[in-house]
Amino acid sequence: MYAVLVILALSSRIPRSLYDKKTWQLASIIALYGIALELLQKFSYLGRTFEFLDIIANISGVLVGIIIFDPLSKILKL
């Protein structure tokens, strides 16, 4: 899910490069969003539970999105 979120966010930026500062700022914001959701689950009483491995999975999804964005954007001509 976070990989798709990163790909959609990066595809909306023109010009875009994996090596510029804005790309990594955008990826950091999305990763922080995932961390914030996990922390909200920890402190809410809605039947959801906090899992540290979910944070790792969210950050991994962000990194996968960054890695596959460049080849995918060339194939799909984004």
PDB file of N, CA, C and O in Angstrom, chain B, residues numbered from 101:
ATOM      1  N   MET B 101       0.812  -1.179   0.000  1.00  0.00           N
ATOM      2  CA  MET B 101       0.000   0.000   0.000  1.00  0.00           C
ATOM      3  C   MET B 101       0.866   1.257   0.000  1.00  0.00           C
ATOM      4  O   MET B 101       0.580   2.206  -0.731  1.00  0.00           O
ATOM      5  N   TYR B 102       1.910   1.271   0.806  1.00  0.00           N
ATOM      6  CA  TYR B 102       2.767   2.449   0.874  1.00  0.00           C
ATOM      7  C   TYR B 102       3.608   2.596  -0.384  1.00  0.00           C
ATOM      8  O   TYR B 102       3.954   3.714  -0.765  1.00  0.00           O
ATOM      9  N   ALA B 103       3.939   1.496  -1.029  1.00  0.00           N
ATOM     10  CA  ALA B 103       4.661   1.580  -2.300  1.00  0.00           C
ATOM     11  C   ALA B 103       3.780   2.260  -3.347  1.00  0.00           C
ATOM     12  O   ALA B 103       4.261   3.108  -4.100  1.00  0.00           O
ATOM     13  N   VAL B 104       2.518   1.906  -3.402  1.00  0.00           N
ATOM     14  CA  VAL B 104       1.590   2.528  -4.342  1.00  0.00           C
ATOM     15  C   VAL B 104       1.417   4.005  -4.010  1.00  0.00           C
ATOM     16  O   VAL B 104       1.370   4.836  -4.917  1.00  0.00           O
ATOM     17  N   LEU B 105       1.323   4.340  -2.747  1.00  0.00           N
ATOM     18  CA  LEU B 105       1.193   5.735  -2.329  1.00  0.00           C
ATOM     19  C   LEU B 105       2.398   6.555  -2.780  1.00  0.00           C
ATOM     20  O   LEU B 105       2.237   7.681  -3.250  1.00  0.00           O
ATOM     21  N   VAL B 106       3.592   6.008  -2.642  1.00  0.00           N
ATOM     22  CA  VAL B 106       4.806   6.708  -3.076  1.00  0.00           C
ATOM     23  C   VAL B 106       4.822   6.865  -4.595  1.00  0.00           C
ATOM     24  O   VAL B 106       5.152   7.938  -5.101  1.00  0.00           O
ATOM     25  N   ILE B 107       4.470   5.814  -5.321  1.00  0.00           N
ATOM     26  CA  ILE B 107       4.462   5.890  -6.782  1.00  0.00           C
ATOM     27  C   ILE B 107       3.466   6.946  -7.255  1.00  0.00           C
ATOM     28  O   ILE B 107       3.776   7.726  -8.155  1.00  0.00           O
ATOM     29  N   LEU B 108       2.285   6.980  -6.666  1.00  0.00           N
ATOM     30  CA  LEU B 108       1.304   7.993  -7.051  1.00  0.00           C
ATOM     31  C   LEU B 108       1.784   9.395  -6.714  1.00  0.00           C
ATOM     32  O   LEU B 108       1.606  10.320  -7.506  1.00  0.00           O
ATOM     33  N   ALA B 109       2.387   9.560  -5.551  1.00  0.00           N
ATOM     34  CA  ALA B 109       2.872  10.883  -5.150  1.00  0.00           C
ATOM     35  C   ALA B 109       4.019  11.335  -6.051  1.00  0.00           C
ATOM     36  O   ALA B 109       4.056  12.492  -6.470  1.00  0.00           O
ATOM     37  N   LEU B 110       4.950  10.438  -6.352  1.00  0.00           N
ATOM     38  CA  LEU B 110       6.074  10.810  -7.209  1.00  0.00           C
ATOM     39  C   LEU B 110       5.633  11.081  -8.646  1.00  0.00           C
ATOM     40  O   LEU B 110       6.205  11.940  -9.317  1.00  0.00           O
ATOM     41  N   SER B 111       4.627  10.361  -9.119  1.00  0.00           N
ATOM     42  CA  SER B 111       4.185  10.571 -10.496  1.00  0.00           C
ATOM     43  C   SER B 111       3.486  11.912 -10.669  1.00  0.00           C
ATOM     44  O   SER B 111       3.339  12.383 -11.797  1.00  0.00           O
ATOM     45  N   SER B 112       3.056  12.534  -9.589  1.00  0.00           N
ATOM     46  CA  SER B 112       2.405  13.833  -9.682  1.00  0.00           C
ATOM     47  C   SER B 112       3.409  14.983  -9.718  1.00  0.00           C
ATOM     48  O   SER B 112       3.032  16.121  -9.996  1.00  0.00           O
ATOM     49  N   ARG B 113       4.677  14.701  -9.441  1.00  0.00           N
ATOM     50  CA  ARG B 113       5.719  15.729  -9.425  1.00  0.00           C
ATOM     51  C   ARG B 113       6.397  15.820 -10.785  1.00  0.00           C
ATOM     52  O   ARG B 113       6.760  14.805 -11.378  1.00  0.00           O
ATOM     53  N   ILE B 114       6.564  17.041 -11.269  1.00  0.00           N
ATOM     54  CA  ILE B 114       7.297  17.255 -12.516  1.00  0.00           C
ATOM     55  C   ILE B 114       8.235  18.416 -12.287  1.00  0.00           C
ATOM     56  O   ILE B 114       7.756  19.447 -11.815  1.00  0.00           O
ATOM     57  N   PRO B 115       9.501  18.355 -12.569  1.00  0.00           N
ATOM     58  CA  PRO B 115      10.256  17.160 -12.927  1.00  0.00           C
ATOM     59  C   PRO B 115      10.506  16.309 -11.690  1.00  0.00           C
ATOM     60  O   PRO B 115      10.426  16.795 -10.562  1.00  0.00           O
ATOM     61  N   ARG B 116      10.797  15.084 -11.904  1.00  0.00           N
ATOM     62  CA  ARG B 116      11.020  14.181 -10.773  1.00  0.00           C
ATOM     63  C   ARG B 116      12.314  13.399 -10.984  1.00  0.00           C
ATOM     64  O   ARG B 116      12.645  12.987 -12.096  1.00  0.00           O
ATOM     65  N   SER B 117      13.003  13.220  -9.926  1.00  0.00           N
ATOM     66  CA  SER B 117      14.240  12.457  -9.956  1.00  0.00           C
ATOM     67  C   SER B 117      14.356  11.740  -8.622  1.00  0.00           C
ATOM     68  O   SER B 117      13.983  12.283  -7.582  1.00  0.00           O
ATOM     69  N   LEU B 118      14.868  10.532  -8.654  1.00  0.00           N
ATOM     70  CA  LEU B 118      15.032   9.792  -7.410  1.00  0.00           C
ATOM     71  C   LEU B 118      16.126  10.372  -6.542  1.00  0.00           C
ATOM     72  O   LEU B 118      16.231  10.045  -5.360  1.00  0.00           O
ATOM     73  N   TYR B 119      16.930  11.223  -7.119  1.00  0.00           N
ATOM     74  CA  TYR B 119      18.095  11.709  -6.398  1.00  0.00           C
ATOM     75  C   TYR B 119      17.936  13.129  -5.882  1.00  0.00           C
ATOM     76  O   TYR B 119      18.868  13.672  -5.288  1.00  0.00           O
ATOM     77  N   ASP B 120      16.781  13.742  -6.093  1.00  0.00           N
ATOM     78  CA  ASP B 120      16.642  15.094  -5.587  1.00  0.00           C
ATOM     79  C   ASP B 120      16.068  15.097  -4.168  1.00  0.00           C
ATOM     80  O   ASP B 120      15.500  14.111  -3.699  1.00  0.00           O
ATOM     81  N   LYS B 121      16.234  16.219  -3.520  1.00  0.00           N
ATOM     82  CA  LYS B 121      15.853  16.357  -2.117  1.00  0.00           C
ATOM     83  C   LYS B 121      14.342  16.219  -1.918  1.00  0.00           C
ATOM     84  O   LYS B 121      13.900  15.651  -0.919  1.00  0.00           O
ATOM     85  N   LYS B 122      13.556  16.728  -2.851  1.00  0.00           N
ATOM     86  CA  LYS B 122      12.098  16.690  -2.724  1.00  0.00           C
ATOM     87  C   LYS B 122      11.552  15.263  -2.731  1.00  0.00           C
ATOM     88  O   LYS B 122      10.582  14.964  -2.034  1.00  0.00           O
ATOM     89  N   THR B 123      12.166  14.393  -3.508  1.00  0.00           N
ATOM     90  CA  THR B 123      11.729  12.998  -3.548  1.00  0.00           C
ATOM     91  C   THR B 123      11.869  12.360  -2.179  1.00  0.00           C
ATOM     92  O   THR B 123      10.956  11.683  -1.705  1.00  0.00           O
ATOM     93  N   TRP B 124      13.006  12.575  -1.548  1.00  0.00           N
ATOM     94  CA  TRP B 124      13.238  11.970  -0.240  1.00  0.00           C
ATOM     95  C   TRP B 124      12.414  12.642   0.844  1.00  0.00           C
ATOM     96  O   TRP B 124      12.049  11.993   1.825  1.00  0.00           O
ATOM     97  N   GLN B 125      12.111  13.932   0.694  1.00  0.00           N
ATOM     98  CA  GLN B 125      11.221  14.596   1.645  1.00  0.00           C
ATOM     99  C   GLN B 125       9.815  14.014   1.541  1.00  0.00           C
ATOM    100  O   GLN B 125       9.163  13.762   2.555  1.00  0.00           O
ATOM    101  N   LEU B 126       9.356  13.803   0.326  1.00  0.00           N
ATOM    102  CA  LEU B 126       8.044  13.218   0.105  1.00  0.00           C
ATOM    103  C   LEU B 126       7.971  11.804   0.671  1.00  0.00           C
ATOM    104  O   LEU B 126       6.987  11.441   1.316  1.00  0.00           O
ATOM    105  N   ALA B 127       9.001  11.015   0.434  1.00  0.00           N
ATOM    106  CA  ALA B 127       9.044   9.646   0.967  1.00  0.00           C
ATOM    107  C   ALA B 127       9.075   9.665   2.494  1.00  0.00           C
ATOM    108  O   ALA B 127       8.446   8.822   3.134  1.00  0.00           O
ATOM    109  N   SER B 128       9.789  10.603   3.075  1.00  0.00           N
ATOM    110  CA  SER B 128       9.852  10.715   4.541  1.00  0.00           C
ATOM    111  C   SER B 128       8.494  11.069   5.122  1.00  0.00           C
ATOM    112  O   SER B 128       8.100  10.532   6.158  1.00  0.00           O
ATOM    113  N   ILE B 129       7.776  11.969   4.462  1.00  0.00           N
ATOM    114  CA  ILE B 129       6.440  12.348   4.944  1.00  0.00           C
ATOM    115  C   ILE B 129       5.506  11.142   4.911  1.00  0.00           C
ATOM    116  O   ILE B 129       4.729  10.935   5.843  1.00  0.00           O
ATOM    117  N   ILE B 130       5.576  10.352   3.854  1.00  0.00           N
ATOM    118  CA  ILE B 130       4.720   9.172   3.752  1.00  0.00           C
ATOM    119  C   ILE B 130       5.100   8.135   4.810  1.00  0.00           C
ATOM    120  O   ILE B 130       4.223   7.501   5.396  1.00  0.00           O
ATOM    121  N   ALA B 131       6.395   7.960   5.056  1.00  0.00           N
ATOM    122  CA  ALA B 131       6.841   7.026   6.103  1.00  0.00           C
ATOM    123  C   ALA B 131       6.388   7.516   7.478  1.00  0.00           C
ATOM    124  O   ALA B 131       5.949   6.717   8.306  1.00  0.00           O
ATOM    125  N   LEU B 132       6.490   8.814   7.725  1.00  0.00           N
ATOM    126  CA  LEU B 132       6.037   9.372   9.006  1.00  0.00           C
ATOM    127  C   LEU B 132       4.527   9.213   9.177  1.00  0.00           C
ATOM    128  O   LEU B 132       4.038   9.024  10.290  1.00  0.00           O
ATOM    129  N   TYR B 133       3.802   9.290   8.076  1.00  0.00           N
ATOM    130  CA  TYR B 133       2.361   9.050   8.110  1.00  0.00           C
ATOM    131  C   TYR B 133       2.077   7.628   8.606  1.00  0.00           C
ATOM    132  O   TYR B 133       1.202   7.421   9.446  1.00  0.00           O
ATOM    133  N   GLY B 134       2.820   6.657   8.081  1.00  0.00           N
ATOM    134  CA  GLY B 134       2.646   5.269   8.519  1.00  0.00           C
ATOM    135  C   GLY B 134       2.998   5.077   9.982  1.00  0.00           C
ATOM    136  O   GLY B 134       2.317   4.342  10.698  1.00  0.00           O
ATOM    137  N   ILE B 135       4.060   5.734  10.428  1.00  0.00           N
ATOM    138  CA  ILE B 135       4.452   5.649  11.836  1.00  0.00           C
ATOM    139  C   ILE B 135       3.385   6.285  12.720  1.00  0.00           C
ATOM    140  O   ILE B 135       3.037   5.747  13.771  1.00  0.00           O
ATOM    141  N   ALA B 136       2.868   7.439  12.285  1.00  0.00           N
ATOM    142  CA  ALA B 136       1.831   8.121  13.067  1.00  0.00           C
ATOM    143  C   ALA B 136       0.577   7.262  13.197  1.00  0.00           C
ATOM    144  O   ALA B 136      -0.045   7.223  14.259  1.00  0.00           O
ATOM    145  N   LEU B 137       0.207   6.573  12.117  1.00  0.00           N
ATOM    146  CA  LEU B 137      -0.963   5.693  12.196  1.00  0.00           C
ATOM    147  C   LEU B 137      -0.751   4.569  13.200  1.00  0.00           C
ATOM    148  O   LEU B 137      -1.664   4.219  13.948  1.00  0.00           O
ATOM    149  N   GLU B 138       0.446   4.007  13.217  1.00  0.00           N
ATOM    150  CA  GLU B 138       0.734   2.949  14.192  1.00  0.00           C
ATOM    151  C   GLU B 138       0.689   3.489  15.620  1.00  0.00           C
ATOM    152  O   GLU B 138       0.162   2.833  16.518  1.00  0.00           O
ATOM    153  N   LEU B 139       1.232   4.664  15.826  1.00  0.00           N
ATOM    154  CA  LEU B 139       1.196   5.256  17.166  1.00  0.00           C
ATOM    155  C   LEU B 139      -0.230   5.590  17.594  1.00  0.00           C
ATOM    156  O   LEU B 139      -0.573   5.445  18.768  1.00  0.00           O
ATOM    157  N   LEU B 140      -1.056   6.031  16.664  1.00  0.00           N
ATOM    158  CA  LEU B 140      -2.465   6.269  16.985  1.00  0.00           C
ATOM    159  C   LEU B 140      -3.157   4.969  17.378  1.00  0.00           C
ATOM    160  O   LEU B 140      -4.013   4.963  18.263  1.00  0.00           O
ATOM    161  N   GLN B 141      -2.796   3.884  16.734  1.00  0.00           N
ATOM    162  CA  GLN B 141      -3.372   2.594  17.102  1.00  0.00           C
ATOM    163  C   GLN B 141      -2.964   2.204  18.513  1.00  0.00           C
ATOM    164  O   GLN B 141      -3.739   1.589  19.246  1.00  0.00           O
ATOM    165  N   LYS B 142      -1.744   2.565  18.887  1.00  0.00           N
ATOM    166  CA  LYS B 142      -1.259   2.214  20.223  1.00  0.00           C
ATOM    167  C   LYS B 142      -2.047   2.938  21.302  1.00  0.00           C
ATOM    168  O   LYS B 142      -2.343   2.370  22.354  1.00  0.00           O
ATOM    169  N   PHE B 143      -2.386   4.193  21.038  1.00  0.00           N
ATOM    170  CA  PHE B 143      -3.012   5.006  22.073  1.00  0.00           C
ATOM    171  C   PHE B 143      -4.524   5.127  21.929  1.00  0.00           C
ATOM    172  O   PHE B 143      -5.165   5.809  22.728  1.00  0.00           O
ATOM    173  N   SER B 144      -5.099   4.481  20.930  1.00  0.00           N
ATOM    174  CA  SER B 144      -6.553   4.513  20.784  1.00  0.00           C
ATOM    175  C   SER B 144      -7.141   3.236  21.378  1.00  0.00           C
ATOM    176  O   SER B 144      -6.446   2.240  21.584  1.00  0.00           O
ATOM    177  N   TYR B 145      -8.402   3.298  21.636  1.00  0.00           N
ATOM    178  CA  TYR B 145      -9.082   2.135  22.216  1.00  0.00           C
ATOM    179  C   TYR B 145     -10.148   1.634  21.254  1.00  0.00           C
ATOM    180  O   TYR B 145     -11.283   1.367  21.647  1.00  0.00           O
ATOM    181  N   LEU B 146      -9.768   1.511  19.993  1.00  0.00           N
ATOM    182  CA  LEU B 146     -10.713   1.100  18.964  1.00  0.00           C
ATOM    183  C   LEU B 146     -10.544  -0.355  18.559  1.00  0.00           C
ATOM    184  O   LEU B 146     -11.056  -0.777  17.521  1.00  0.00           O
ATOM    185  N   GLY B 147      -9.835  -1.119  19.367  1.00  0.00           N
ATOM    186  CA  GLY B 147      -9.637  -2.525  19.060  1.00  0.00           C
ATOM    187  C   GLY B 147      -8.455  -2.784  18.138  1.00  0.00           C
ATOM    188  O   GLY B 147      -8.223  -3.922  17.733  1.00  0.00           O
ATOM    189  N   ARG B 148      -7.712  -1.745  17.806  1.00  0.00           N
ATOM    190  CA  ARG B 148      -6.522  -1.890  16.962  1.00  0.00           C
ATOM    191  C   ARG B 148      -5.311  -2.000  17.877  1.00  0.00           C
ATOM    192  O   ARG B 148      -5.309  -1.454  18.981  1.00  0.00           O
ATOM    193  N   THR B 149      -4.281  -2.706  17.417  1.00  0.00           N
ATOM    194  CA  THR B 149      -3.088  -2.866  18.240  1.00  0.00           C
ATOM    195  C   THR B 149      -1.858  -2.336  17.522  1.00  0.00           C
ATOM    196  O   THR B 149      -1.794  -2.319  16.292  1.00  0.00           O
ATOM    197  N   PHE B 150      -0.900  -1.911  18.301  1.00  0.00           N
ATOM    198  CA  PHE B 150       0.369  -1.393  17.806  1.00  0.00           C
ATOM    199  C   PHE B 150       1.289  -2.566  17.488  1.00  0.00           C
ATOM    200  O   PHE B 150       1.420  -3.495  18.285  1.00  0.00           O
ATOM    201  N   GLU B 151       1.917  -2.519  16.333  1.00  0.00           N
ATOM    202  CA  GLU B 151       2.889  -3.540  15.947  1.00  0.00           C
ATOM    203  C   GLU B 151       4.123  -2.855  15.375  1.00  0.00           C
ATOM    204  O   GLU B 151       4.029  -2.121  14.392  1.00  0.00           O
ATOM    205  N   PHE B 152       5.279  -3.094  15.989  1.00  0.00           N
ATOM    206  CA  PHE B 152       6.515  -2.505  15.495  1.00  0.00           C
ATOM    207  C   PHE B 152       6.842  -3.022  14.098  1.00  0.00           C
ATOM    208  O   PHE B 152       7.387  -2.287  13.274  1.00  0.00           O
ATOM    209  N   LEU B 153       6.513  -4.279  13.833  1.00  0.00           N
ATOM    210  CA  LEU B 153       6.774  -4.846  12.504  1.00  0.00           C
ATOM    211  C   LEU B 153       5.942  -4.176  11.416  1.00  0.00           C
ATOM    212  O   LEU B 153       6.343  -4.157  10.252  1.00  0.00           O
ATOM    213  N   ASP B 154       4.784  -3.625  11.787  1.00  0.00           N
ATOM    214  CA  ASP B 154       3.997  -2.865  10.809  1.00  0.00           C
ATOM    215  C   ASP B 154       4.733  -1.590  10.404  1.00  0.00           C
ATOM    216  O   ASP B 154       4.670  -1.178   9.245  1.00  0.00           O
ATOM    217  N   ILE B 155       5.422  -0.970  11.344  1.00  0.00           N
ATOM    218  CA  ILE B 155       6.216   0.221  11.022  1.00  0.00           C
ATOM    219  C   ILE B 155       7.319  -0.152  10.042  1.00  0.00           C
ATOM    220  O   ILE B 155       7.560   0.565   9.070  1.00  0.00           O
ATOM    221  N   ILE B 156       7.986  -1.267  10.294  1.00  0.00           N
ATOM    222  CA  ILE B 156       9.037  -1.733   9.389  1.00  0.00           C
ATOM    223  C   ILE B 156       8.447  -2.035   8.007  1.00  0.00           C
ATOM    224  O   ILE B 156       9.054  -1.704   6.988  1.00  0.00           O
ATOM    225  N   ALA B 157       7.275  -2.656   7.973  1.00  0.00           N
ATOM    226  CA  ALA B 157       6.626  -2.966   6.700  1.00  0.00           C
ATOM    227  C   ALA B 157       6.239  -1.686   5.953  1.00  0.00           C
ATOM    228  O   ALA B 157       6.385  -1.614   4.733  1.00  0.00           O
ATOM    229  N   ASN B 158       5.752  -0.686   6.671  1.00  0.00           N
ATOM    230  CA  ASN B 158       5.386   0.587   6.034  1.00  0.00           C
ATOM    231  C   ASN B 158       6.610   1.261   5.421  1.00  0.00           C
ATOM    232  O   ASN B 158       6.560   1.728   4.283  1.00  0.00           O
ATOM    233  N   ILE B 159       7.693   1.311   6.163  1.00  0.00           N
ATOM    234  CA  ILE B 159       8.918   1.933   5.664  1.00  0.00           C
ATOM    235  C   ILE B 159       9.480   1.126   4.495  1.00  0.00           C
ATOM    236  O   ILE B 159       9.983   1.701   3.530  1.00  0.00           O
ATOM    237  N   SER B 160       9.398  -0.188   4.577  1.00  0.00           N
ATOM    238  CA  SER B 160       9.845  -1.034   3.462  1.00  0.00           C
ATOM    239  C   SER B 160       9.019  -0.769   2.216  1.00  0.00           C
ATOM    240  O   SER B 160       9.555  -0.742   1.108  1.00  0.00           O
ATOM    241  N   GLY B 161       7.721  -0.574   2.387  1.00  0.00           N
ATOM    242  CA  GLY B 161       6.858  -0.263   1.257  1.00  0.00           C
ATOM    243  C   GLY B 161       7.231   1.059   0.608  1.00  0.00           C
ATOM    244  O   GLY B 161       7.201   1.184  -0.616  1.00  0.00           O
ATOM    245  N   VAL B 162       7.584   2.049   1.426  1.00  0.00           N
ATOM    246  CA  VAL B 162       8.028   3.334   0.893  1.00  0.00           C
ATOM    247  C   VAL B 162       9.300   3.143   0.073  1.00  0.00           C
ATOM    248  O   VAL B 162       9.419   3.684  -1.026  1.00  0.00           O
ATOM    249  N   LEU B 163      10.244   2.382   0.600  1.00  0.00           N
ATOM    250  CA  LEU B 163      11.502   2.150  -0.114  1.00  0.00           C
ATOM    251  C   LEU B 163      11.283   1.369  -1.407  1.00  0.00           C
ATOM    252  O   LEU B 163      11.910   1.664  -2.425  1.00  0.00           O
ATOM    253  N   VAL B 164      10.408   0.387  -1.374  1.00  0.00           N
ATOM    254  CA  VAL B 164      10.091  -0.375  -2.591  1.00  0.00           C
ATOM    255  C   VAL B 164       9.469   0.543  -3.632  1.00  0.00           C
ATOM    256  O   VAL B 164       9.784   0.447  -4.818  1.00  0.00           O
ATOM    257  N   GLY B 165       8.588   1.430  -3.192  1.00  0.00           N
ATOM    258  CA  GLY B 165       7.975   2.381  -4.114  1.00  0.00           C
ATOM    259  C   GLY B 165       9.000   3.272  -4.783  1.00  0.00           C
ATOM    260  O   GLY B 165       8.905   3.547  -5.979  1.00  0.00           O
ATOM    261  N   ILE B 166       9.982   3.727  -4.014  1.00  0.00           N
ATOM    262  CA  ILE B 166      11.039   4.565  -4.580  1.00  0.00           C
ATOM    263  C   ILE B 166      11.874   3.769  -5.579  1.00  0.00           C
ATOM    264  O   ILE B 166      12.210   4.267  -6.654  1.00  0.00           O
ATOM    265  N   ILE B 167      12.204   2.541  -5.222  1.00  0.00           N
ATOM    266  CA  ILE B 167      13.060   1.714  -6.078  1.00  0.00           C
ATOM    267  C   ILE B 167      12.373   1.375  -7.400  1.00  0.00           C
ATOM    268  O   ILE B 167      13.010   1.428  -8.452  1.00  0.00           O
ATOM    269  N   ILE B 168      11.100   1.032  -7.365  1.00  0.00           N
ATOM    270  CA  ILE B 168      10.437   0.608  -8.597  1.00  0.00           C
ATOM    271  C   ILE B 168       9.834   1.771  -9.387  1.00  0.00           C
ATOM    272  O   ILE B 168       9.380   1.578 -10.514  1.00  0.00           O
ATOM    273  N   PHE B 169       9.825   2.978  -8.807  1.00  0.00           N
ATOM    274  CA  PHE B 169       9.220   4.104  -9.515  1.00  0.00           C
ATOM    275  C   PHE B 169       9.937   4.431 -10.816  1.00  0.00           C
ATOM    276  O   PHE B 169       9.286   4.623 -11.843  1.00  0.00           O
ATOM    277  N   ASP B 170      11.258   4.499 -10.795  1.00  0.00           N
ATOM    278  CA  ASP B 170      11.996   4.911 -11.982  1.00  0.00           C
ATOM    279  C   ASP B 170      11.772   3.959 -13.163  1.00  0.00           C
ATOM    280  O   ASP B 170      11.415   4.421 -14.247  1.00  0.00           O
ATOM    281  N   PRO B 171      11.971   2.636 -12.988  1.00  0.00           N
ATOM    282  CA  PRO B 171      11.718   1.750 -14.139  1.00  0.00           C
ATOM    283  C   PRO B 171      10.237   1.723 -14.536  1.00  0.00           C
ATOM    284  O   PRO B 171       9.916   1.639 -15.722  1.00  0.00           O
ATOM    285  N   LEU B 172       9.350   1.792 -13.567  1.00  0.00           N
ATOM    286  CA  LEU B 172       7.923   1.768 -13.860  1.00  0.00           C
ATOM    287  C   LEU B 172       7.492   3.020 -14.614  1.00  0.00           C
ATOM    288  O   LEU B 172       6.661   2.941 -15.519  1.00  0.00           O
ATOM    289  N   SER B 173       8.048   4.177 -14.251  1.00  0.00           N
ATOM    290  CA  SER B 173       7.675   5.415 -14.935  1.00  0.00           C
ATOM    291  C   SER B 173       8.174   5.414 -16.372  1.00  0.00           C
ATOM    292  O   SER B 173       7.541   6.015 -17.241  1.00  0.00           O
ATOM    293  N   LYS B 174       9.297   4.750 -16.642  1.00  0.00           N
ATOM    294  CA  LYS B 174       9.789   4.649 -18.021  1.00  0.00           C
ATOM    295  C   LYS B 174       8.925   3.701 -18.859  1.00  0.00           C
ATOM    296  O   LYS B 174       8.674   3.957 -20.036  1.00  0.00           O
ATOM    297  N   ILE B 175       8.480   2.622 -18.249  1.00  0.00           N
ATOM    298  CA  ILE B 175       7.630   1.662 -18.956  1.00  0.00           C
ATOM    299  C   ILE B 175       6.257   2.274 -19.253  1.00  0.00           C
ATOM    300  O   ILE B 175       5.742   2.166 -20.366  1.00  0.00           O
ATOM    301  N   LEU B 176       5.676   2.920 -18.232  1.00  0.00           N
ATOM    302  CA  LEU B 176       4.336   3.481 -18.382  1.00  0.00           C
ATOM    303  C   LEU B 176       4.325   4.906 -18.911  1.00  0.00           C
ATOM    304  O   LEU B 176       3.263   5.480 -19.149  1.00  0.00           O
ATOM    305  N   LYS B 177       5.519   5.476 -19.094  1.00  0.00           N
ATOM    306  CA  LYS B 177       5.671   6.852 -19.570  1.00  0.00           C
ATOM    307  C   LYS B 177       4.922   7.844 -18.694  1.00  0.00           C
ATOM    308  O   LYS B 177       4.164   8.680 -19.186  1.00  0.00           O
ATOM    309  N   LEU B 178       5.148   7.738 -17.376  1.00  0.00           N
ATOM    310  CA  LEU B 178       4.511   8.647 -16.414  1.00  0.00           C
ATOM    311  C   LEU B 178       5.146  10.006 -16.447  1.00  0.00           C
ATOM    312  O   LEU B 178       4.736  10.897 -15.703  1.00  0.00           O
TER     313      LEU B 178
END
